[in-house]
């Protein structure tokens, strides 16, 4: 399969909103937005880590540099459906995302060291190096129902609204459906703003007026802190 090379460099700000706060915000911001090309989807991700959860523990320490590796699909794929292998890095607040596309079956085999995509490329070599230097395996599946919007005047400014966040630590395959345990309180919305450079004044003023402030919320980090951390230290999760 031909490699689809997609790279992103941007700032990403997250905001955890109550149902009421979202309603107030949406009434004021909707006039500025238009639906994204992939407006509605169920975003499915499998996060990879070492058996002692070294990657997420390092990330939660808020270092200057951190990275994560995941498989991602937009809606539940079949074995031959396209998915992305993503290497996401963050340095001094700037997010760099590198990803390659392959089929779900091909991606799972590649990540397990049991196969290789037909097409080579620079990003695939970067992921190869990561896998060679980090002994990782699938640890958590996370899904959400997402709406994606673009700024009407600045298309590179993107907004996503994630609802019904759920997760599981079994059946760690993208093809196994999107069911899972809730990760947010009922009605909560996780808003993420992808900012290529600076936010427009209308947005800055609106967030300030409604007292909506960024959060450090991490989907995988929340799973680890709420459930996996306790199991790991209680010996339920055994590292071999």
N, C-alpha and C positions, 0 to 999 in steps of 0.2 A: 504494500500500500504506500502511496506517495506520502512523504512526510509533510505535514502542515506545520510550518514554523511560525509561531506567534510569540512576540516578545512585548512586554509591557513595562513601562517605567512611569511611576506616578505615586502620588500620595493617596493613602486610603484612610479615611476617618470613619469610625463606627459610633453609632448612637443607639442606645437601647431605650425604646420608647414604650410608655404605657399606651393602652388603647386610646385614652382621652388625649394624651399629648400628641399622638399621631394624628388624630382628627383635627386638632387645632393647627398643626403644622400643614397638613395636607390641604386644608381649605385655603391657605395662603400661598402655597407653592405650586399648586396644580397648574396654574395659568402659565408657568414658566417651562413646563415639561411636555415632552412628546414621547410616545412609546418607543422603546428600543426595538431593534430588529428582532431580538429574541425576547419579546415582551414578557411572556409567562412561561415558566418552566419549573420542573422539580429538579433542583440541583442535588446531585448525589456525589458524595466524596468518600474515598477510603484513605485514611491517613496512615502513613508508615512510620515506624519508630523502632528503636532497639528494645530488647526485652526489659531493660531497666528504665525505659522511657526517657532516655537521655535528651532527645531532641526537644520534647515538650518541656522538660524540667529546665533546660537551658533557655528556652523561649520565655518561660514565665518569670525568669530572673531579669527580664527587660534589658538584654545586652545591646551593645551598639550594633552588632551584626547577628542575625539569626537566619535559619533556613528551615524549610519543611518540604516534604515530598508527599505527593498524593496522586491518586487516580480520580478523575472527575468526569461526570457525564451530565448532560442536560436532558433530563427525563431518564427513566429506567431503560437501559439498553438491552438488546439481544446480543448473543455472542459475536455477531458480525457487525454490530452497530459501532459507529465511531465514538471513541472516548479520548480523553487527554491524559497524558502523563505530565504532571506539572512539578517543576522545581521552583519554589517561591522563596525569594531572598528579601531581607529587609535590612537596610543599612542607613543609620541616622534618619530614620523616619521615611525614607524613600523605598518603595516596593518595586522589586524587579521580578517579573514573572516570566519564566521560560517554559514553553510546553511544546509537545509533539503529539500528533494525532495518530492513532492506530485503532484497530478493532478491539472490542472488549476482551475477546479471547486472546488476541495477540499481546495486549497490554498485560494481562494477568500472567501469561507465561513469561514474558520479558522480565517483569518485576520479581518473579520467582527464580530467575536465572535458568529457565527451561526453554528459552527460545529467543529469537532476535528478529526485529523488524526487517523487512526487505530493504528499506531505504535507510541510508546513513545520513548524518548531518552533524553540525557543530553542537546543537542543543542536545542531541542524543548522546554525544560524547561527554558532555557536561553531566548528564544524568548517569552515564556509565561510571564516571569518576566518583560521583556521590555514592553510588551503590557499592563500589569497590572499597570505599573508605568508611562506610557506615553499614554495619550489619543490621539491616532493618527487615521488618515483615509487617503485614497488615495488622493494625491494632484497633481501629475504630471506624465504623461507618456512620456518616452524618448526612442527613437530607433536610431540605427545606423547600417550601413553596415560595418562589421568587417572582416578583415583578421588577422589571428593569426599565428605566426611563432615561432619556437624554435631555440635557438643557436645550431649550428651543433655539437659543442664539449661539450657544457654545457646545456643539455636538460631542466634543471630547470630554465634557463634564458629564459624568454618569452617576445615576442614583439607583441603588437596589434596595428593595424592601423584602426582607425574609420573614416569613411566618411559619408557624407549625414546625419549628426546629425539632428534630427527633434524632435519636442515635441508638446504636446497638453495638455490641462487641462480639456477636456471633454472626454467622452467615456473611462473612466479609467478602462479598462479591457484589459488584455493581448490578449484575443481572438477577440478583436475589430479591428484588423488590425494594420499596422505600420505607417499609415499616420500621418503627423504633419507638423508644421511650421519649416522652417530652423533655425538652431541654430548657424551655422558657415557661414562664407563668402564662396562664391563659390570657390571650389578647395582646401580649407583648409583641412588638415588632422590632426587628434589628435593621436599622437603616445604615447603609454604607455609602459613602460619597467617594467616588474615584475622581481625584483632582489632578489634572496634568501639571498645573503650575499653581496659580492663585485662585481662590474662590471668588466669585462675583460679589459685588457689594450687596445686592438684594438678598443673597443667601446669608452672608455674614450678619446683616442687620436682623434678618428674620430669626436666626438661631439665637442671637443675643437677646432679642425681645422676648422670646418664649422660654428663655433660660434652658436651652437644650445644649448640653455640653458633651464632648467626645468621651468615650469610654474605651477601656483596654480589653473589652470583651473578646474572647477567643472561643470559637466553637469547640475545637479539640481541647483547648486548655480547660474549658468548663467541664467537659466529660472527665478529664483526668482528675481535676480537683474534687469533683463531686462524688465520683464513683471509683475510678481506677486507682487513685492514690491510696485510699483506705485498703482496698483489696491487696495492693502490692505490698504494703507494709504489714498487713496482717497475714501474709503468706499465702493468700488465696491464689495470687498470680505468682508462679514459681519460675524463676529464670534458670534456664538450663545452660 
